[in-house]
Amino acid sequence: MSKVSLPFFLTACLMAELPGSEPHGESAAEGKKPVPAKETAATPGKAPESNPQLRPKPDSAFSNALDWNDGAAEILVYQVKRIGKAGEFLGQGRLVTERMLLHADGLADRRASGKDDVEILNALLLNYGDDNGASYSFQTTVKLARHDALRLLKQDQSLAAWPGTSYRSLDCRVTPPRLKSLSSGGEGEKDSVLTRWPVYTEAMLFTYLRAIPLRAGYREEVWFQDWAGEGSFVARPQFAAISVHSKTTSVRELDTWYVTLDRDDGHRSEFWISATGLHPVVLAILSDHSEWTLQGISRKKYWAW
């Protein structure tokens, strides 16, 4: 893979520790290139009948960092390369993350409402732009329990593009999780019960992977929710493996960790995560071949972003 050019101010920011954050342990040898794509792919047909055998063990340093307590949101700005009908095109992406409280009714707020509130990290992932004259906007809100293994509580996703819009809500606060979907295209509302849980999503990984132990050889077995294409309402969790490979400097000579998610159907998503600060995703190549390249980092108060 070719090296990605990042703005100088972003390079400096990534190389410096953010206040209140704690670095992960780093014991792996330095590497110059990502591990070959087939090294740790999940083996088709080997998915266990029950939950994955390895329990997730995220690092509490990320979710407990004091940065989340100052009332400001972290804004990561991305350039997003996608493949449309006319070829490659560029769009914009943002990941806005802040500490919030999830109320019993499923709504999140910055103010407490009662003893049943759950402290969360609320991550809003945006992707918008113009595909050969047609505007599009994808918005996904991921709510992760901050002090409970950083597990997914709820994900709401709105997809607006030609020829219509669709919406889906994945509620993991109940067991088993439920997926509700609807579309402006005339399809009826669908309410599905997931057969596997806990479940992980690609949008969730932009936050979750910042908390895993960054050491070569670390591996988690998970159930991954595959959407089977944009606008699809299919609820189809499948076996997948998250693997940490090695530290590399293939992204503008920055120290990053190369992490992959390999699905049982052979598809792979790749992430390069900063070895410093709050470990933002510097580069992501998702299973749909879109590329997310980090362009800027800032922290702002509510409504300032």
Disulfide bonds with the S-S distance in Angstrom:
none
